[in-house]
Amino acid sequence: MEDLELSAACAGLFGGAYAGRRVLVTGHTGFKGSWLALWLRALGARVAGLALAPDTEPSHHRLLQPGAVDRPVDLRDARAVRALLADFAPEIVFHLAAQPLVRRGYAAPVDTFAANVTGLIHLLEAVRATPSVRAVVNATSDKCYLNHGRGQPFREDDPLGGSDPYSASKACAEIVSACWRASFLGQRPGRPVLLATARAGNVIGGGDWSEDRLVPDLVRAAVAGEALPIRSPHAVRPWQHVLEPLAGYLQLGQRLLAGDAGMARAWNFGPGQQGQLTVARLVEAFARCWPRLQVRIDTAPHPAEAARLLLDCRETRLQLGWRPVWNLAETVRRTADWYRGHAAVGAVDSRADLHAYIAAARASGLRWADAGSPAPATNAFAARAPAMGPAGATAAAGAGAASAVTAGEPGAGAAAEITHS
């Protein structure tokens, strides 16, 4: 019943561009990919996934069982990638498969470049050989920019670079994409393939259990009743709900499928100034929704990460018509509610969150959401959580196991306990 209600809410979104469409999602077993596969299925797309098995337990993909046809293929296997595309004959490819972690990049740089650069080349070569493909959306990263630490928001035409293996691999992925777009895909006889890249800021939301990511680490610590060591409390990042950039990817795909060659370029997806916060402020916001959270400052040496990373998304707003739906307060509240519900009773409120996000987008007048107006859903813990004070101006409007123990009840105005080790 929940799937039927969600499908009804999604009917006609993005101009109906995905209804009945064959869509390949690489990395569909990961955090972002599992959310995207869920949304595409609700939009009526025929979804196939290309990925390795999930590397976390729990796994959002396994909890959702989103209905995508699983294709256990490693991007580093060029022959298997080409065979999959030939067999499924997708019309559009959303490329999200990657080694996505900065710290893992330091530990395994060869594997990081093999997945994020060589794997991309294998995919684009398979796209070249698959006549059905009309469009590719390649999700790279906001970390693809050459970051000198000056604190200025990055624009799409700023220089690419990266001082750590992960960031450098994503800069390479942007260069490879531009090369294949100019040299091969845009020149394909018969019908060119339009390729866009998407550079999204940090995403949060229910279902991420990745290692060395702030929110999953906070959740694991809260469930265990332990204080989480915070490495870089003053680092600034652009925080947004996972559904925000995914809505942008779907808008991009819609325009590419319609033959809009002007969209075949790089795009930033970030929350705007109200979502650009330090790690410490995000922790404080999260603690308002989950007061049992405790953190301490970790003073041990760690591999270098950028102190400030900000995005300028004016082009995306002006040319694509994309803008965020939820402000940071709503983003954090829904993220905390999702994890608290799962920890307490095993709830998986992703469909309810997607339903509510669509309703909020429709209410704010976003063009991609202007089809019908079903009532929004609420998730299992939303009614019990206090309203969060705004963390900024209101917008127009995830390895490791989480134990199944009851989460602490929220208390108004609670803040994280931060101590120094």
VOPAGU-2260 file (C-alpha; in pm, 1 decimal, decimal comma):
REM VOPAGU-2260
SITE   aa  ch    i         X         Y         Z
SITE  MET   A    0       0,0       0,0       0,0
SITE  GLU   A    1     283,4     239,5      87,2
SITE  ASP   A    2     443,1     180,0    -254,3
SITE  LEU   A    3     110,5     246,6    -429,6
SITE  GLU   A    4      65,5     573,9    -242,1
SITE  LEU   A    5     419,5     681,5    -327,5
SITE  SER   A    6     371,9     592,6    -694,4
SITE  ALA   A    7      53,6     800,1    -698,9
SITE  ALA   A    8     242,0    1093,6    -545,5
SITE  CYS   A    9     514,8    1059,4    -810,4
SITE  ALA   A   10     282,0    1039,6   -1110,8
SITE  GLY   A   11     372,1    1310,2   -1360,1
SITE  LEU   A   12     677,6    1440,0   -1177,4
SITE  PHE   A   13     962,4    1560,1   -1399,6
SITE  GLY   A   14     715,0    1586,0   -1684,2
SITE  GLY   A   15     661,4    1209,6   -1680,4
SITE  ALA   A   16    1008,2    1167,5   -1832,2
SITE  TYR   A   17    1082,7     843,2   -1645,4
SITE  ALA   A   18     753,8     655,7   -1674,2
SITE  GLY   A   19     825,7     331,4   -1861,1
SITE  ARG   A   20    1184,5     440,6   -1927,1
SITE  ARG   A   21    1475,4     192,4   -1899,3
SITE  VAL   A   22    1713,0     345,2   -1646,5
SITE  LEU   A   23    2046,7     209,4   -1528,5
SITE  VAL   A   24    2170,5     321,6   -1186,6
SITE  THR   A   25    2528,5     234,1   -1102,2
SITE  GLY   A   26    2597,7     217,6    -730,0
SITE  HIS   A   27    2233,1     143,3    -649,7
SITE  THR   A   28    2334,7     -56,4    -341,1
SITE  GLY   A   29    2494,2     250,5    -179,3
SITE  PHE   A   30    2336,3     531,4      20,1
SITE  LYS   A   31    2252,0     777,8    -257,1
SITE  GLY   A   32    2198,6     507,9    -516,7
SITE  SER   A   33    1940,2     321,9    -308,5
SITE  TRP   A   34    1740,1     641,4    -256,9
SITE  LEU   A   35    1758,3     716,7    -630,8
SITE  ALA   A   36    1648,5     364,3    -726,2
SITE  LEU   A   37    1351,5     394,9    -488,2
SITE  TRP   A   38    1246,3     725,5    -644,1
SITE  LEU   A   39    1286,2     605,2   -1002,4
SITE  ARG   A   40    1073,8     297,4    -934,5
SITE  ALA   A   41     803,9     520,4    -788,7
SITE  LEU   A   42     825,1     733,6   -1104,0
SITE  GLY   A   43     741,9     424,4   -1310,7
SITE  ALA   A   44    1088,6     362,3   -1452,4
SITE  ARG   A   45    1223,3      16,0   -1534,8
SITE  VAL   A   46    1534,5      21,8   -1319,6
SITE  ALA   A   47    1842,3    -196,5   -1337,1
SITE  GLY   A   48    2131,8    -158,3   -1096,6
SITE  LEU   A   49    2502,1    -214,0   -1154,9
SITE  ALA   A   50    2701,8    -241,3    -834,0
SITE  LEU   A   51    2888,4    -456,4    -590,5
SITE  ALA   A   52    2702,0    -596,3    -291,1
SITE  PRO   A   53    2642,7    -346,8      -7,5
SITE  ASP   A   54    2947,6    -310,0     215,2
SITE  THR   A   55    2761,3    -203,0     528,5
SITE  GLU   A   56    2527,9    -378,9     768,4
SITE  PRO   A   57    2258,3    -259,9     798,8
SITE  SER   A   58    2218,6    -162,4     434,7
SITE  HIS   A   59    1961,0      88,8     313,9
SITE  HIS   A   60    1937,2    -102,8     -14,0
SITE  ARG   A   61    1853,3    -429,9     160,6
SITE  LEU   A   62    1609,5    -262,5     398,2
SITE  LEU   A   63    1423,9     -96,3     111,2
SITE  GLN   A   64    1423,4    -384,5    -136,0
SITE  PRO   A   65    1363,1    -111,8    -395,9
SITE  GLY   A   66    1274,3    -345,2    -682,0
SITE  ALA   A   67    1566,9    -269,7    -910,8
SITE  VAL   A   68    1708,2    -561,2   -1106,1
SITE  ASP   A   69    2038,9    -634,5    -931,7
SITE  ARG   A   70    2340,0    -678,7   -1157,9
SITE  PRO   A   71    2642,4    -770,9    -939,4
SITE  VAL   A   72    2906,8    -622,7   -1168,9
SITE  ASP   A   73    3238,1    -460,0   -1082,7
SITE  LEU   A   74    3307,2    -145,1   -1287,1
SITE  ARG   A   75    3669,0    -254,2   -1311,4
SITE  ASP   A   76    3553,7    -546,9   -1530,6
SITE  ALA   A   77    3514,1    -374,2   -1867,5
SITE  ARG   A   78    3373,1    -680,3   -2044,9
SITE  ALA   A   79    3104,8    -738,7   -1780,5
SITE  VAL   A   80    3003,7    -371,6   -1784,3
SITE  ARG   A   81    2966,6    -371,7   -2161,0
SITE  ALA   A   82    2766,0    -695,3   -2153,6
SITE  LEU   A   83    2526,6    -555,7   -1894,1
SITE  LEU   A   84    2452,4    -242,6   -2096,8
SITE  ALA   A   85    2406,9    -444,8   -2414,7
SITE  ASP   A   86    2161,9    -675,3   -2238,0
SITE  PHE   A   87    1953,8    -412,2   -2056,9
SITE  ALA   A   88    1972,1    -141,3   -2326,2
SITE  PRO   A   89    1914,2     157,2   -2097,0
SITE  GLU   A   90    1800,3     491,0   -2230,0
SITE  ILE   A   91    1969,5     687,9   -1952,4
SITE  VAL   A   92    2247,6     606,5   -1706,3
SITE  PHE   A   93    2284,6     760,2   -1360,9
SITE  HIS   A   94    2642,0     690,7   -1253,5
SITE  LEU   A   95    2678,5     690,6    -874,3
SITE  ALA   A   96    2908,6     389,6    -823,9
SITE  ALA   A   97    3236,5     494,5    -663,7
SITE  GLN   A   98    3476,2     456,4    -379,0
SITE  PRO   A   99    3315,2     747,5    -190,0
SITE  LEU   A  100    3525,2     801,9     123,6
SITE  VAL   A  101    3815,6    1042,9     172,0
SITE  ARG   A  102    3986,4     845,1     447,8
SITE  ARG   A  103    3951,7     515,2     262,4
SITE  GLY   A  104    4118,5     688,4     -31,8
SITE  TYR   A  105    4428,0     740,6     179,7
SITE  ALA   A  106    4425,6     373,1     284,6
SITE  ALA   A  107    4361,3     235,2     -65,9
SITE  PRO   A  108    4462,1     491,4    -330,7
SITE  VAL   A  109    4505,1     240,1    -614,4
SITE  ASP   A  110    4160,3      93,7    -558,1
SITE  THR   A  111    4014,9     444,9    -534,7
SITE  PHE   A  112    4151,1     548,1    -874,9
SITE  ALA   A  113    4061,1     210,8   -1026,6
SITE  ALA   A  114    3696,8     248,4    -920,8
SITE  ASN   A  115    3651,6     621,6    -971,4
SITE  VAL   A  116    3851,9     675,6   -1289,8
SITE  THR   A  117    3914,7     346,6   -1470,5
SITE  GLY   A  118    3567,1     224,4   -1379,5
SITE  LEU   A  119    3417,5     541,7   -1525,6
SITE  ILE   A  120    3611,1     491,7   -1849,2
SITE  HIS   A  121    3479,9     135,5   -1874,9
SITE  LEU   A  122    3125,6     264,4   -1828,6
SITE  LEU   A  123    3159,3     540,8   -2088,4
SITE  GLU   A  124    3309,8     300,1   -2338,5
SITE  ALA   A  125    3013,4      68,5   -2281,5
SITE  VAL   A  126    2780,5     365,6   -2334,2
SITE  ARG   A  127    2954,3     436,6   -2666,2
SITE  ALA   A  128    2878,1      82,2   -2777,5
SITE  THR   A  129    2511,1      84,6   -2664,6
SITE  PRO   A  130    2286,2     258,8   -2920,5
SITE  SER   A  131    1990,2     285,6   -2681,4
SITE  VAL   A  132    2166,4     525,8   -2441,8
SITE  ARG   A  133    2071,3     888,3   -2491,9
SITE  ALA   A  134    2189,3    1050,1   -2169,4
SITE  VAL   A  135    2434,1    1006,7   -1881,1
SITE  VAL   A  136    2434,0    1187,7   -1546,1
SITE  ASN   A  137    2768,0    1133,8   -1372,7
SITE  ALA   A  138    2763,1    1220,2   -1000,6
SITE  THR   A  139    3115,9    1327,4    -910,7
SITE  SER   A  140    3171,4    1540,1    -597,7
SITE  ASP   A  141    3212,8    1892,3    -465,5
SITE  LYS   A  142    3561,8    1779,0    -364,5
SITE  CYS   A  143    3673,6    1782,7    -729,6
SITE  TYR   A  144    3781,6    2148,6    -702,9
SITE  LEU   A  145    4135,5    2270,1    -640,6
SITE  ASN   A  146    4092,4    2387,4    -281,7
SITE  HIS   A  147    4347,4    2641,4    -157,0
SITE  GLY   A  148    4148,5    2700,1     162,6
SITE  ARG   A  149    4050,4    3058,2      77,2
SITE  GLY   A  150    3686,8    2994,4     171,4
SITE  GLN   A  151    3528,2    3123,1    -150,6
SITE  PRO   A  152    3236,3    2918,8    -286,1
SITE  PHE   A  153    3338,5    2717,1    -589,5
SITE  ARG   A  154    3177,7    2782,7    -928,0
SITE  GLU   A  155    3157,4    2524,3   -1203,0
SITE  ASP   A  156    3433,7    2690,2   -1406,1
SITE  ASP   A  157    3685,3    2695,9   -1118,4
SITE  PRO   A  158    4001,4    2484,4   -1153,3
SITE  LEU   A  159    3983,6    2114,5   -1070,8
SITE  GLY   A  160    4226,5    1943,4    -837,1
SITE  GLY   A  161    4268,5    1742,9    -520,5
SITE  SER   A  162    4541,0    1695,0    -263,0
SITE  ASP   A  163    4404,1    1362,5    -135,3
SITE  PRO   A  164    4342,2    1049,3    -347,7
SITE  TYR   A  165    3962,1    1063,5    -331,0
SITE  SER   A  166    3937,8    1430,7    -429,6
SITE  ALA   A  167    4197,0    1388,2    -703,5
SITE  SER   A  168    4009,5    1087,5    -840,3
SITE  LYS   A  169    3690,8    1293,9    -863,7
SITE  ALA   A  170    3874,6    1573,6   -1043,3
SITE  CYS   A  171    4000,7    1309,6   -1285,4
SITE  ALA   A  172    3644,4    1182,2   -1328,5
SITE  GLU   A  173    3538,0    1532,8   -1433,0
SITE  ILE   A  174    3822,0    1553,8   -1685,3
SITE  VAL   A  175    3742,4    1208,0   -1825,0
SITE  SER   A  176    3375,4    1303,8   -1857,4
SITE  ALA   A  177    3458,4    1622,7   -2045,6
SITE  CYS   A  178    3697,5    1430,7   -2271,6
SITE  TRP   A  179    3448,7    1156,5   -2362,6
SITE  ARG   A  180    3172,2    1414,7   -2411,1
SITE  ALA   A  181    3380,1    1614,5   -2657,9
SITE  SER   A  182    3567,9    1333,0   -2830,2
SITE  PHE   A  183    3322,5    1044,3   -2846,2
SITE  LEU   A  184    2971,3    1072,5   -2701,0
SITE  GLY   A  185    2883,6    1403,2   -2859,8
SITE  GLN   A  186    3019,6    1279,1   -3191,6
SITE  ARG   A  187    2846,1     940,0   -3196,6
SITE  PRO   A  188    2697,2     871,9   -3541,1
SITE  GLY   A  189    2319,5     862,9   -3555,1
SITE  ARG   A  190    2236,0    1005,7   -3214,9
SITE  PRO   A  191    2480,5    1175,2   -2973,9
SITE  VAL   A  192    2482,4    1095,9   -2604,0
SITE  LEU   A  193    2437,9    1398,3   -2377,1
SITE  LEU   A  194    2651,8    1375,0   -2062,0
SITE  ALA   A  195    2628,0    1600,5   -1756,0
SITE  THR   A  196    2826,2    1589,4   -1433,2
SITE  ALA   A  197    2680,3    1671,8   -1092,3
SITE  ARG   A  198    2892,4    1806,3    -806,3
SITE  ALA   A  199    2691,7    1776,8    -485,4
SITE  GLY   A  200    2775,5    1893,9    -135,5
SITE  ASN   A  201    2763,7    1669,1     169,9
SITE  VAL   A  202    2441,3    1472,2     194,8
SITE  ILE   A  203    2267,7    1339,1     503,7
SITE  GLY   A  204    1946,2    1145,2     552,7
SITE  GLY   A  205    1826,8     811,1     677,4
SITE  GLY   A  206    1997,6     491,0     571,3
SITE  ASP   A  207    2365,9     584,3     555,1
SITE  TRP   A  208    2586,9     349,9     757,2
SITE  SER   A  209    2917,4     431,4     588,6
SITE  GLU   A  210    3237,2     437,1     788,6
SITE  ASP   A  211    3399,2     767,8     882,1
SITE  ARG   A  212    3097,2     981,1     797,0
SITE  LEU   A  213    2968,4    1222,1    1057,5
SITE  VAL   A  214    2599,0    1134,1    1080,8
SITE  PRO   A  215    2638,1     753,3    1070,2
SITE  ASP   A  216    2911,3     784,4    1332,6
SITE  LEU   A  217    2684,0    1002,9    1548,0
SITE  VAL   A  218    2405,5     747,1    1519,6
SITE  ARG   A  219    2627,2     455,6    1615,8
SITE  ALA   A  220    2758,7     647,9    1916,6
SITE  ALA   A  221    2410,4     756,3    2030,0
SITE  VAL   A  222    2272,8     402,1    2005,4
SITE  ALA   A  223    2572,0     265,1    2197,4
SITE  GLY   A  224    2557,8     540,7    2459,9
SITE  GLU   A  225    2915,5     644,3    2386,6
SITE  ALA   A  226    3085,5     977,3    2318,9
SITE  LEU   A  227    3188,9    1017,6    1955,2
SITE  PRO   A  228    3535,6    1160,0    1883,5
SITE  ILE   A  229    3498,4    1458,4    1646,1
SITE  ARG   A  230    3803,7    1511,9    1425,6
SITE  SER   A  231    3743,6    1855,9    1275,0
SITE  PRO   A  232    3475,5    2049,3    1464,9
SITE  HIS   A  233    3551,0    2376,2    1283,2
SITE  ALA   A  234    3547,8    2233,3     928,8
SITE  VAL   A  235    3274,6    2390,6     714,1
SITE  ARG   A  236    3071,1    2184,0     469,9
SITE  PRO   A  237    2753,3    2235,0     260,6
SITE  TRP   A  238    2500,2    2002,1     432,2
SITE  GLN   A  239    2177,7    1897,1     258,1
SITE  HIS   A  240    1928,2    1611,9     257,3
SITE  VAL   A  241    2009,9    1333,7      13,9
SITE  LEU   A  242    1685,2    1398,4    -177,2
SITE  GLU   A  243    1796,4    1752,0    -272,6
SITE  PRO   A  244    2073,2    1661,8    -519,4
SITE  LEU   A  245    1878,3    1356,6    -636,3
SITE  ALA   A  246    1596,2    1587,3    -744,0
SITE  GLY   A  247    1860,5    1783,1    -934,8
SITE  TYR   A  248    1997,1    1469,6   -1100,6
SITE  LEU   A  249    1645,1    1376,4   -1211,1
SITE  GLN   A  250    1588,5    1727,1   -1349,4
SITE  LEU   A  251    1914,9    1702,6   -1539,1
SITE  GLY   A  252    1817,8    1364,0   -1679,0
SITE  GLN   A  253    1480,7    1497,0   -1788,4
SITE  ARG   A  254    1641,8    1781,4   -1982,4
SITE  LEU   A  255    1908,1    1558,4   -2137,6
SITE  LEU   A  256    1647,8    1305,1   -2250,7
SITE  ALA   A  257    1459,0    1592,4   -2413,5
SITE  GLY   A  258    1771,2    1668,3   -2619,8
SITE  ASP   A  259    1873,2    1988,7   -2440,0
SITE  ALA   A  260    2243,7    1997,9   -2526,6
SITE  GLY   A  261    2296,1    2306,2   -2310,0
SITE  MET   A  262    2253,6    2086,2   -2003,5
SITE  ALA   A  263    2551,3    1863,8   -2101,7
SITE  ARG   A  264    2801,9    2028,6   -1869,4
SITE  ALA   A  265    2897,3    2040,7   -1499,1
SITE  TRP   A  266    2651,9    2154,3   -1229,5
SITE  ASN   A  267    2682,4    2230,7    -856,3
SITE  PHE   A  268    2418,1    2114,8    -609,0
SITE  GLY   A  269    2440,7    2265,5    -261,8
SITE  PRO   A  270    2217,3    2404,4      12,8
SITE  GLY   A  271    2296,7    2773,1      -4,1
SITE  GLN   A  272    2433,4    2978,3     283,1
SITE  GLN   A  273    2191,1    2848,3     547,3
SITE  GLY   A  274    2322,3    2493,5     505,9
SITE  GLN   A  275    2693,0    2580,2     511,9
SITE  LEU   A  276    2786,0    2500,0     870,8
SITE  THR   A  277    3075,4    2379,1    1079,7
SITE  VAL   A  278    3079,5    2020,2    1195,4
SITE  ALA   A  279    3024,8    2141,0    1554,1
SITE  ARG   A  280    2708,1    2332,3    1461,4
SITE  LEU   A  281    2566,7    2036,0    1274,4
SITE  VAL   A  282    2633,6    1816,3    1578,3
SITE  GLU   A  283    2450,7    2066,5    1799,7
SITE  ALA   A  284    2154,1    2069,2    1560,5
SITE  PHE   A  285    2146,4    1688,6    1554,2
SITE  ALA   A  286    2157,5    1674,6    1935,2
SITE  ARG   A  287    1841,0    1884,4    1957,9
SITE  CYS   A  288    1662,6    1589,7    1799,3
SITE  TRP   A  289    1860,2    1317,2    1979,3
SITE  PRO   A  290    1974,1    1453,2    2316,6
SITE  ARG   A  291    2148,8    1135,7    2431,3
SITE  LEU   A  292    2422,0    1220,0    2181,6
SITE  GLN   A  293    2764,6    1296,6    2332,5
SITE  VAL   A  294    3081,0    1392,7    2147,6
SITE  ARG   A  295    3437,5    1477,7    2237,4
SITE  ILE   A  296    3710,1    1655,0    2041,1
SITE  ASP   A  297    3963,9    1414,6    1893,4
SITE  THR   A  298    4307,7    1577,9    1907,3
SITE  ALA   A  299    4496,8    1284,4    1752,8
SITE  PRO   A  300    4663,0    1340,2    1411,5
SITE  HIS   A  301    4455,9    1245,2    1106,6
SITE  PRO   A  302    4499,2    1262,6     727,4
SITE  ALA   A  303    4442,3    1614,2     594,9
SITE  GLU   A  304    4096,2    1724,6     482,1
SITE  ALA   A  305    3988,2    2066,7     355,4
SITE  ALA   A  306    3890,6    2312,7     630,2
SITE  ARG   A  307    3625,6    2487,6     418,3
SITE  LEU   A  308    3428,8    2363,6     120,7
SITE  LEU   A  309    3148,2    2580,9     -17,5
SITE  LEU   A  310    2954,1    2575,0    -344,3
SITE  ASP   A  311    2812,7    2851,4    -561,4
SITE  CYS   A  312    2492,4    2712,0    -713,7
SITE  ARG   A  313    2364,9    3019,2    -896,7
SITE  GLU   A  314    2401,3    2857,5   -1237,6
SITE  THR   A  315    2202,8    2554,2   -1124,4
SITE  ARG   A  316    1924,6    2773,3    -991,9
SITE  LEU   A  317    1912,2    3003,7   -1294,5
SITE  GLN   A  318    1963,9    2757,4   -1578,7
SITE  LEU   A  319    1818,3    2434,7   -1440,5
SITE  GLY   A  320    1557,3    2583,9   -1209,7
SITE  TRP   A  321    1672,9    2370,7    -917,0
SITE  ARG   A  322    1670,2    2485,6    -556,2
SITE  PRO   A  323    1657,8    2312,1    -218,6
SITE  VAL   A  324    1323,8    2219,0     -66,8
SITE  TRP   A  325    1402,5    2159,3     301,7
SITE  ASN   A  326    1596,4    2396,5     523,4
SITE  LEU   A  327    1864,2    2260,5     754,3
SITE  ALA   A  328    1631,3    2232,3    1054,0
SITE  GLU   A  329    1391,6    2007,7     861,8
SITE  THR   A  330    1679,0    1812,8     707,6
SITE  VAL   A  331    1836,0    1734,2    1044,3
SITE  ARG   A  332    1502,6    1658,8    1211,0
SITE  ARG   A  333    1399,5    1409,6     945,1
SITE  THR   A  334    1742,6    1248,2     945,0
SITE  ALA   A  335    1740,3    1203,5    1324,0
SITE  ASP   A  336    1379,5    1079,0    1319,6
SITE  TRP   A  337    1467,1     819,5    1055,7
SITE  TYR   A  338    1752,4     675,2    1260,3
SITE  ARG   A  339    1565,3     690,9    1591,2
SITE  GLY   A  340    1272,5     506,3    1437,7
SITE  HIS   A  341    1499,2     239,1    1296,6
SITE  ALA   A  342    1693,3     199,4    1621,6
SITE  ALA   A  343    1378,5     173,0    1832,3
SITE  VAL   A  344    1139,4     -36,3    1623,6
SITE  GLY   A  345    1318,2    -122,2    1299,0
SITE  ALA   A  346    1123,8     141,8    1103,3
SITE  VAL   A  347    1238,0     233,7     752,5
SITE  ASP   A  348    1076,4     569,5     682,3
SITE  SER   A  349    1239,1     643,4     347,6
SITE  ARG   A  350     915,3     622,5     150,0
SITE  ALA   A  351     740,4     853,5     396,2
SITE  ASP   A  352    1027,0    1102,5     375,0
SITE  LEU   A  353    1020,2    1094,4      -5,9
SITE  HIS   A  354     641,9    1145,3      -1,4
SITE  ALA   A  355     680,1    1444,5     234,5
SITE  TYR   A  356     964,0    1589,5      27,4
SITE  ILE   A  357     753,4    1578,3    -290,2
SITE  ALA   A  358     463,4    1748,2    -111,5
SITE  ALA   A  359     693,3    2023,5      18,1
SITE  ALA   A  360     842,7    2073,7    -328,2
SITE  ARG   A  361     496,0    2101,2    -476,7
SITE  ALA   A  362     387,9    2349,3    -210,0
SITE  SER   A  363     694,2    2565,1    -281,8
SITE  GLY   A  364     607,4    2581,0    -652,2
SITE  LEU   A  365     897,0    2386,0    -797,5
SITE  ARG   A  366     828,3    2305,5   -1160,6
SITE  TRP   A  367     940,4    1941,5   -1145,6
SITE  ALA   A  368     677,4    1873,7    -876,6
SITE  ASP   A  369     371,6    2033,5   -1041,2
SITE  ALA   A  370     162,0    1718,7   -1087,5
SITE  GLY   A  371    -130,7    1657,8    -848,9
SITE  SER   A  372    -122,1    1721,2    -476,6
SITE  PRO   A  373    -153,1    1410,1    -256,1
SITE  ALA   A  374    -122,9    1466,2     117,3
SITE  PRO   A  375     226,6    1436,7     265,0
SITE  ALA   A  376     324,2    1137,7     474,1
SITE  THR   A  377     496,0    1156,5     809,2
SITE  ASN   A  378     754,1     920,5     944,1
SITE  ALA   A  379     733,0     706,9    1254,1
SITE  PHE   A  380     893,6     951,3    1497,2
SITE  ALA   A  381     808,0    1289,1    1344,1
SITE  ALA   A  382     506,0    1344,5    1568,1
SITE  ARG   A  383     712,5    1281,7    1881,9
SITE  ALA   A  384    1008,9    1504,3    1798,7
SITE  PRO   A  385     996,9    1869,8    1905,6
SITE  ALA   A  386    1017,8    2137,0    1640,6
SITE  MET   A  387    1377,7    2240,1    1589,9
SITE  GLY   A  388    1470,6    2602,9    1604,8
SITE  PRO   A  389    1587,7    2725,8    1264,4
SITE  ALA   A  390    1956,4    2680,1    1199,9
SITE  GLY   A  391    1945,1    2948,7     931,6
SITE  ALA   A  392    1703,7    3116,7     695,0
SITE  THR   A  393    1413,2    2893,6     597,4
SITE  ALA   A  394    1436,3    2768,6     241,3
SITE  ALA   A  395    1136,2    2790,1      13,8
SITE  ALA   A  396     963,1    2562,0     136,6
SITE  GLY   A  397    2577,3     674,2     540,7
SITE  ALA   A  398    2972,1     108,1     774,2
SITE  GLY   A  399    2886,3     -49,4    1100,5
SITE  ALA   A  400    2576,0    -190,5    1260,9
SITE  ALA   A  401    2322,5       8,8    1457,7
SITE  SER   A  402    2192,0    -185,9    1755,6
SITE  ALA   A  403    1816,8    -233,3    1786,2
SITE  VAL   A  404    1778,7     -56,1    2119,6
SITE  THR   A  405    1530,7     209,9    2216,5
SITE  ALA   A  406    1652,9     559,4    2146,9
SITE  GLY   A  407    1634,0     826,9    2412,3
SITE  GLU   A  408    1333,2    1057,8    2409,6
SITE  PRO   A  409    1392,6    1406,9    2273,2
SITE  GLY   A  410    1410,6    1702,0    2505,8
SITE  ALA   A  411    1363,7    2062,7    2404,3
SITE  GLY   A  412    1679,1    2265,2    2369,5
SITE  ALA   A  413    1920,6    1979,4    2435,5
SITE  ALA   A  414    2276,6    2021,2    2312,9
SITE  ALA   A  415    2557,4    1777,1    2256,5
SITE  GLU   A  416    2803,2    1733,5    2540,3
SITE  ILE   A  417    3140,8    1821,1    2391,2
SITE  THR   A  418    3451,0    1733,3    2587,4
SITE  HIS   A  419    3819,8    1725,7    2498,2
SITE  SER   A  420    4027,2    1408,7    2503,5
